[in-house]
Amino acid sequence: MPRTAVATDAAGLGRARAGGFVAPALVLVGLFLVFPALWTIYLGLTDYRLTGLAAAAPKMVGLQNFRDALADRFFLNSLWLTLIYVAGSAIIGQTVLGFALAWMMQKVRPSVRGVVETVVLLAWLLPGSVVSFLWWAMLNRRDGTLNALLDTPGYNWLIQHPMLSIIVFNTWRGTAFSMMLFSAALQAVPPSQLESARMAGANGAQQFRDVVFPHIRGHVLTNTLLISLWTFNDFSPYLLTAGGPNHKSEILPAFIYNRAIGTGELGYGAAISLIMLVINLIIALLYLTLLRTRKVKT
């Protein structure tokens, strides 16, 4: 048999084996990602409902659900609240607090650092339902921990300050990821450059601006992207406020749940989910553009 034929057969056998290893993963991806995505697109183009005639025989409505969403003041209010939630708890809260903790942990004893990191990680590792119950117990107006500490019996934080409550809740829960990422990034900053900056008379702010930040800029972008996407799609605040009172904390995941499950408008809820997907893609593309720009300048 010619060598070229043997080589061709060997290559074909190798591709077949590789395909055999990849096939189970592709089946799982198709079953749990591709099919649900296609099904959501289909539902978003119909008037499908949980009950009634539309449940038995849904009709195609095209882009009507999307037009209704863009004209729905409750959806626009929910989108605005979601942006506030992401900006407050992810970009400002988790990023700033996570970096502050990582920066301080560089200057303390290893024993103290281990205790702080364990406590912060515990908040991140606990299930969202457990953390939500803990915060509900803290903010309870009757016998809540916060009212006991502030001596404000009967004050209902979840009613008076619903958005602030869920922003603080999510910041407390998710800061661990930012802290770990920034801790790893700060350890990669060359000590020799920091020492040179100190010898040149640079203060702490100047050292951060000229030495530290250029080394961790990519980590800041990565952290901001990941926690923004996670926060944008976070459903846990629903366990605290259910989107209330009077839609004042109804971020998009809660809005979708209330419309799709609460009122049975699955088609409309699926359309909102697709709009959320588009927003997520825009955020990801913005991040990739910033990262590409940074690499070009470097």
C-alpha positions, 0 to 999 in steps of 0.5 A: 500500500502506498505511503500516502494512502497509509497516511490518509487512513491514519489521519482519517482514523485520528479524526474519527477518534477525535470526533468520538471524544468530542461527540458527547460534549457536543450532544450535551451542549446541543441538549442544554444550550442550543435547544433551549436557546432555539426554543426561547427564540420560538416562544418569543415569536409566539403568544404562548401562555401557560393557560387558555387557548394560547397554551393549547394552540399558540400563534406566531406574532412575529416581532410583536412581543419585542415591540410591546416590550419597548413600549412597556413602561414596566419593562423600561423601568425594570431595565433602568433598575437593572442598570442601577443594580449592576453599576451599584453592586458589580462595578462600584461595590464588588470591584472597589471593595474587592480591590480594597480588600486585596490591597489591604491583605498584601500588607497584613500577617498571613494568619490575618489574611487567611481568616479574612479570606476564609470569611469572605469566601464563605459568603461567596460559597453559600447558596444564594437561597441561604444568603437571601434568608440570612439577609432577610433575617438581618433586615426583618422589621420585627426582630431583624439584626440591623434594627437591633443594632441601630435601635430602630424597631419596626423599620422595614428596610426592604420596603423603604430602601429595596434597591439599596438593600439588594445592592448591598446584599449582592455586594456582600455576596459577590465581593470574594471573586473580585478579591481573589482575582485582584489578589492574584493580580497584585502578586504578579506586580514586580516588587522591584518596580514598586521599590524603584518608585518608592526610592524615586519619592512616589507616594501611594497614589502615584505608585498605584497609578504608574506601577500597579494599575498598568499591570492589573488593567487587564484583570480589572477589565476581566473582573468587570465583565464577568461580575457585570454579566453575572449581576445582570442575570442574577435572580437572587434578589427576587428571594428578598423583595420579589421585585417589590414594593410596587416594582421598585426593585423589579430587575429584569430577571424578576420582571421576566419571572413575574410576567412568564410565571406570575401572569403566564405570558411565556411568549412575552417573557421569552422575548424579554429574555432574548433582549437580555441576551442581546444586552449581554452580547453588547457588554461582551463585545464592549469588553473585547473591544477595550481589551483589543485596544489595550493590546494594540497600545501595548 
